[in-house]
């Protein structure tokens, strides 16, 4: 995993001129301890994706659900599920998995109020029953220590001396962070976040100030991730929620129908048929790369980082495309929108040549998130490239070859660092320098302004 500057000065702000973040963070609040943020927040962002993938399959609901701690009743419940027909049994499994994920979030979030409960208990402790204080001062009164032990006994936690000390420190810090207004991060907090809190020691800024700065940057991104996962779980891969972000709609004057992060269709059926007659590429996988819900890629070691690619305002006219987690060489960052052509009529403005003669991608009519990235005339400046992958597509009873044109990382890319591809033709490079065409999402569509664009 790439690492940011490990400077322990938590007041360091990565400015727009910083080569790691370039322009994106100039439009975001100050991010304290950015190196630790990149490490710790990555686990929280992945946790958000995993939990919302499970929840999204059933939907967001608030219901009174059946629960038991009796083993025999658990067995009976399982037997009842087995008696249902397929569709009802699947509905119950999705519901239970969704509520289990929600309960997991709630249980961990509940820990942020434990210290408030313990503080109330400390007020009930008779001072006469407390032993004399021993050892160096650690910020806790003897009443708070006694109340912590009682609470842990009642709640079923291990009460070893070291575990009491660790829990006191963590629960008090979590309480202070929650009272400061941190919400999303605590909802999805992970063991990595807890470890950071336990080990935090810096005189330049308090832990609460650091995490609050993270919340201001990552809180809105976590909200967007929640929306994305709900759409993906419902089978909507178009990524239109990106387009509907206010700052995106302000900069793009195109219609919603022109936005598609989901697939690359053939522009003409006749060209698809003509390609099939003369070319027979080897299809290595039937699975489209965007299946983020697949469990084998829903981990930090996974190669598919498409869910973490975001748009940011570069300035008043242009957008930046950046990952919000560290990206490794070879990672998949998503689909480059466009339609597949097989013809001699190559467009030097909007065309990307494919792996076969006459095969090319046309992005003159459709655009998407990654199409808004910067372009360069020089290959050595690029940190991503376009990758063509053949896939089988079923239509009616016939199967034919189509293509996915994805964006792959050429090198490690840091969170909030802009992605940049090489323009294959000078004409295309100049197109992407135009404010007019930026307004059109780099399509031929004439820009509309205001609500009519939607």
Secondary structure, 3 states (H helix, E strand, C coil): CCCCCCCCCCCCCCCCCCCCCCCHHHHCCCCCCHHHHHHHHHHHHHHHHHHHHHHHCCCCCCCCCCCCCCHHHHHHHHHHHHHCCHHHHHHHHHHHHHHHHHHHHHHHHHHHHHHHHHHHHHCCCCHHHCCCCCCCCCCCCHHHHHHHHHHHHHHCCCCCHHHHHHHHHHHHHHHHHHHCCCCHHHHCCCHHHHHHHHHCCCCCCCHHHHHHHHHHHHHHHHHHHHHHHHHHHCCCCCCHHHHCCHHHHHHCCCCHHHECCCCCCECCHHHHHHHHHHCCCCCCCCCCCCCCCCHHHCCCCCCECHHHEEEEECCCCCEEEEECCCECCCCEEEECCCEEEECCCCCCCCEEECCCCCEEEECCCCECCHHHCEEECCHHHCCEEEEEEEEEEEECCEEEEEEEEEEEECCCECCCCECEEECCCHHHHHHCCCHHHHHCCCCCCCCCCHHHHC
